[in-house]
Amino acid sequence: MQAFTAGAIAVLVGYASSVAIVWQALQALGASVSQAALALAALSAGQGFLSLYLSYKSKTPLLFAWSTPGAALLISAGVNDFSSAMGAFIFAAALGIAMGLLRGLSWVMRLIPTQLASALLAGILLRLAIQSVEQGFQQSMYVPVASMWVGFFLMRRLWNTGAIFVMLLIAIAWSAYFHRHEHAANMTSMLPGIGFDVAKAFGQHQEGAVFVLNQWLWPSFDLTVMLGLGLPLFLVTLTGQNMAGLAAIKSFGYSSNPDRLLVASSLLSAVAAMFGGHALNLAAITAALCLGPQAGESVEQRWKASAWAGVLYLLIAGFALWVIKALMWLHPVLVLTLASIALMTSMTAALQQAYQDKDLGQSLPQTLCLLVVLSGVQLAGLGSAFWGLCFGKLAMLLQNPRSQDDVKKA
């Protein structure tokens, strides 16, 4: 029951918190409604297959998702030829395959000690929790947000394992209330740095939209688009998602082969790209739902949570457009709050792991990494997760220039 609940919440949070931005990104590239729906179905099937198969095979919670930072990049790319964009997606996937085969990602991850990886994960999760509270205040939703937080701690005393499920019911109830009072028509996506009208994102064409296979396009390969769109997409997905996802896996004590995971996700990304999907990668925030104690007391059995998520993703793939419309009914602020509540135990575990050293002076690099991730800084097109690791690792080297213990432990 715990594994299924954790997997279902991971799917809910993953879809409801980012599906609108992916939808808008595809339409910004010139995709029709049917082409965008087919792309979402391909992405859902890809992440479902990867999550189910690799979790079962390795007995490790491995959750995959589409690239949300990559989707944000696509919106401002200035490309209005979906066929050329598909070629850029394939190029980005090819770069991932090449890096994985050359074992480049393993080399990078060996440089990151577990404590620094835990600080990175804690920063990502804390930022999400801060955003949920911040958005609640900005949208004058004090009572709904407060009721979910207070209700969670009260329910934990009565029904610990089912508390998060009750919070989902509360989120549904509040969303129904807002719809009834016609506030939902003005809802906008609460993703960091992105604001747009959800009604506009799904547009007046959504009714009767079907998957029209004769609208499927052959990808075209424009060198300018491949370098201008495909290369940044690869870098953003690698630094903003895959490295953060690997850090999450590592922080919970699981071992994995980064290069094999990169090759697998890149291969499926190439397949999804043939249908318009932009990129698949390891999940970061939602992965913690399947890695932490909320997915089960037994560490060896938590892989079932990500496997269940994979099953649900595969089911959703067949009903992509209709499921998306249903998920968008939930208020985005309540989805963020639900995600933050569900990740409380993972957040606490990551902080404990990051600061397990009793010598506070040795923990300063973790604090620097945490602060950089919380800042949300974007430099040279790379996100705060990448720069948090860089600054944290540099601080470790400057603090202990002769020590390579952290490399050996990684």
Number of C-alpha atoms within 10 A of each C-alpha: 11 18 23 20 22 32 30 23 22 26 25 20 24 21 21 23 24 21 21 25 25 26 22 24 24 27 20 20 22 17 24 18 21 20 25 25 28 26 27 28 25 26 30 28 24 29 30 27 20 25 31 26 17 21 22 16 9 12 16 25 29 33 35 31 28 28 27 26 19 25 25 21 18 25 19 11 17 13 16 14 14 23 21 23 30 28 26 30 30 29 24 27 30 19 17 27 23 15 17 21 14 12 17 14 22 17 12 11 20 15 17 22 22 25 26 31 32 30 33 35 33 29 28 22 26 21 19 21 20 15 19 24 19 15 20 21 14 10 10 11 15 14 12 18 23 14 14 23 16 10 16 22 13 13 16 13 10 10 12 13 17 16 19 25 17 15 22 20 12 18 24 17 14 20 22 16 13 16 15 10 10 11 12 19 13 10 21 19 22 20 20 11 8 11 12 16 15 20 16 11 19 19 12 8 11 16 10 6 13 13 18 13 11 8 12 18 16 14 19 17 17 14 14 11 22 22 14 15 24 26 18 20 27 24 19 22 28 22 19 24 28 26 25 26 27 25 24 31 29 21 28 20 12 15 12 15 13 23 22 16 22 25 21 18 27 26 20 22 30 26 19 28 26 20 24 32 31 34 30 31 28 30 28 24 25 27 29 31 31 35 27 26 20 24 26 22 12 9 17 12 14 28 28 26 33 36 29 25 30 31 19 20 28 23 16 20 22 15 14 22 23 14 15 19 15 10 18 22 17 22 24 25 28 26 25 25 28 26 26 25 21 26 27 18 16 27 24 15 18 28 22 15 20 25 19 12 12 8 9 9 9 14 18 16 25 27 19 20 31 30 18 22 27 21 14 18 15 13 10 5 12 18 21 25 26 23 20 29 28 15 17 25 21 15 17 21 15 12 14 12 10 8 12 13 10 17 13 11 12 15
